Amino acid sequence: MKNKLSGVLAATLALTMSLPTGAMAFSSSQNTVVVTNQEVASQELKKIAAEKAALLTKSYETTSVQYALIDNGKLVLSGQTGKNDMKGKQPLTKDTLYGIGSVSKMYAAAAVMKLVDEGKVDLDAPVVHYVPDFKMKDERYKRITPRMLLNHSSGLQGTSTSNVFLFKDNDTYAHDNLLRELSNQTLKAVPGEFSVYCNDGFTLAEILVERVSGMSFTDFLHQRFTEPLKLNYTKTPQDKLEDDKFAGLYFPTYQEQLPIEFVNDIGSGGIYSTAEDVVRFSQLFMGQGKGILSDKAVKAMEQEEYRKGMWPGDGDNSFNYGLGWDSVNLYPFSEYGIKAMAKGGDTTLQHAIMVVLPEQKMAAAVLSSGGSSTTNQLMATELLLAALKEKGTIKNIKPNKSFGKPVKAKMPQEVEKKAGFYGNSFSHFKIEITKNGELILPSNPEEKFVYTADGSFINEDGTAKLNFVTEKNGRTYLRESIYKSMPGLGHNGVTHYLAEKLEDNMLSKETTAAWAKREGVKFYLVNEKYSSAEYLVQMLLTTQINRNEGLEGYWDGRKITGPNTAAHQLQIPVMSGRDMTEVRFYTEGGNEYMEMAGLLYVSGSNFKLLDASNSSKVTLQKNGHAKWFTIPQAAAGKTMTVALPSKSSFAVYDEKGVCINFTVVSGNNKVKLPKNGTVVFAGAPNAEFAITLN
């Protein structure tokens, strides 16, 4: 999980469920630029594009990058850099497909707006009018409208992650089971009260499009958008796909090339495309949609929807939601008086950005294997600013901003009372404020801020400012404004509520005793499909009960509500309040289980040792849950060979949790067992694995 306290630009990861971004960094063995109109793209612009793309592959954990820039209907710049397959047999081209992650949300939003244009959907009518079997435990769900799905203000918990990211498997489980999953949830906020990033809202929008149109989302997408726009390289997991058309995928801790990553919540994050196709699609938002979307629909999408509810005030920002858009007033273009809109996306392994300047009729897209949507956005920004300067639209590219070196001021005594524990949906932490006006933020590394005359705390280099804000709801928030510079790529800005102050939560004796038994215990995921990409990273398959001393009533920002329950009860707009969960523990067959957001975990405290004999069997239960084992000393160093049944897999991890073999990736059913490692077997109900050790 990325450190959420050290400047949350990393939070741009729209779809990844706290997954690490980045991949094996390769030198740029290919560096190709294609220009469709040599008179439009200057040598200088081509040079800038090539240099920035090469920098991503050399310094920002990016394996390959593909980019394009469109200007008033002309594709003026298109290129790709990096390494594709390990053997160099499949060169990168302008037609190489990348997963665009949450940029897919713009396609889902456009699909809903198309139905609005056709008079079939009212943005402000209840969603239940269109999806009558949508139900929740919280009666307020009946107030949710299509607009709230698209501007992230529905109040839904966030993300149902079960079986979303699969290798070469287009199983529609995640889509098909969303309504069932939501039926067991409550809302985290009153619908429309504030906007906080929400993946499930767009999967629900995908379902709405299907119900109203009577078509699959993929068919609707192609009929209404990709075919008339001639987007021949825009696909979904439900299309016929060829392996050699996709960008090579890699992961830092795994040496082999990975299979195709399917993201099976299509409207939320499952579309594949090319940079050229993405910028062609972006013309819809410049009034060049050839009658596909009305001007009224396009204008509605770019309105400042985020202002309709609680928001951390004005400030330079990469997040200010429209309908679908992450930003409808993107920094740093706001510094030049230029309207810019952006949508980013991150899957486990692939990353994308689309930046559109509607009034300039320009857009840039940067897609990558490895890296992040944040670095891709910085490259897209650099390309657009360089192009604007060449055209004379702007005179100079402005220097990076900061708040300046802090000048310490005398701090009022009451400010000390703001110290204490704060939490967001990722973690909780303690803020210390000294009497002499210094604030300690426990980021990594720890960061010190000093009190200044305007009532804010500013860090030593002047790149971050913190304020305490008490909102109308009576809750106190830590507001962060930050400028993040990345060498060679420019800088970005974010203004958001980083965390909410946690109230005291005294536990009963029964609850205290129950949670004390779980302290330090790891829980392991058991209901993820055998083809899940999550088996590549044990960290994604485990969660550990660790609580802060002095804050025993909370676990990772969740408020403990009973011996076997905990739930996020925070209300934080933008990103730090995303993906909240309700947790329930229960005991069955002598094992303790934990349910959370559709995921089921088993306690590792009772793990059995893998049979160290020469021949043994592992049989999954009727419910199909994965089985975990620890590797005994007697088996360490031996070679394990497994006879795999159909539709099954196993993965082996060393004592640090690093995956050393996952059969879906490696195709290898033999592995030398590491000391103090773990093994997981996954597959169909009652699947039987025959094991030999030599």
Secondary structure, DSSP 4 states (H G I P E B T S, - for coil): ---TTS-GGGGG--SSSSPPP---------EEEE-S-TTTS-HHHHHHHHHHHHHHHHHSSEEEEEEEEEETTEEEEEEEEE--STTS-S---TT-BEE-GGGHHHHHHHHHHHHHHTTS--TTS-GGGT-TT---SSGGGGG--HHHHHTT-S-------TT-EEES----HHHHTHHHHHTT---SS-TTSB-B--HHHHHHHHHHHHHHHSS-HHHHHIIIIITTTT-TT-B-TTS---GGGBPPEEETTEEEEE-PEEES-HHHH--EE-HHHHHHHHGGGGT-STTSS-HHHHHHHTS-GGGGSB---S-S-S-B--SS-SBSS-TTGGGGT---EEEEEE-SSEEEEEEEETTTTEEEEEEEEES-HHHHHHHHHHHHHHHHHHHTSSSSPPPPP---S--B-PPPGGGGGG-EEEE-SS-EEEEEE-TTSEEEE--SS-EEEEEBTTS-EEETTSSEEEEEEE-TTS-EEEEEEEEEEETTTEEEEEEEEEEEEPPP-PPPHHHHHHHHHHTT-EEEE-SS-TTBGGGGBHHHHEEE----TT-TTEETTEEEEETTEEE------BTTT-S--EEEEEEETTEEEEEETTEEEEEGGGPEEPP-SSEEEEE--TT---EEEEPPTTTTTSEEEEEPPSS-EEEEE-TT-BEEEEHHHH---EEEPPTT-EEEEE-STT-EEEEEE-
